[in-house]
Amino acid sequence: MQDTSKISSQIINEAYEVKIQPDDILEIIVSSINPEATAPFNLGSAITTNYGSAGTPVIGSNNVTTNNNFAGYLVDKQGRIDFPVLGKMKVNGYTTFQLKDTLEHKLDTFLSNPIVNIRLLNYKITVLGEVTHPATYTIPSERLTVIDAIGMAGDLTIYGKRENILLVREENGQRKFIRLNLNSSDIFKSPYFYLKQNDVVYVEPNKTKISSLGISSVQRVSLVIAAISLLTLIYSRVR
């Protein structure tokens, strides 16, 4: 970046959090010290929880097992999910941590010391254009920057236009088109530096790539014209 020599440090925006929105798919797992009482709140997810000798959940990577066929809770167009026992719940605009606290509070009436784990199953971003590996990537965490996304795609090719990256975002029923400049440190202060689920990052080709494509097209047209001329000449001589 051209202006990084003028900067010694920047404050990181730690407050950034992904918000749940319609069409998101949520994995919600409920556990407590009583697996039988917990079962109704895990319909479809086939939860198996390991318990220690004291009857408390064992904390660790093998604490909970889920059924891979469970598709999760789909957030409808009104921003709601249909949760077992509790019924329709509005979750639009919540972070996963806020929804976790809300559910644990509501479930405290039915369960002893409920623990709720929530994860976005469809947090994915798409990187297209002049990158090494254009593709759609599923993100396991909820914190991803535009730099991370480009790094996952293998960085820009030599033909990528670094000063004019296009970010396409659908938000609140609108599609937004934002331009980002990777050559400026201002990108770190941009409200669009952190990506959201279903964002599309498009890297446009620079003039060199466009020119090379133009020459190739002209060459192909010239070859076609030459071939037609040759066939016409041969045909006229045969006659």
Secondary structure, 3 states (H helix, E strand, C coil): CCCHHHCCCCCCCCCCCCCCCCCCEEEEEEECCCHHHHHHHHCCCCCEECECCCCCECCCCCCEECCCCCCCEECCCCCEEEECCCEEEECCCCCHHHHHHHHHHHHCCCCCCCEEEEEECCCEEEEEECECCCEEEECCCCCCEHHHHHHHCCCECCCECCCCEEEEEEECCEEEEEEECCCCHHHHHCCCCECCCCCEEEECECHHHHHHHHHHHHHHHHHHHHHHHHHHHHHHHHC
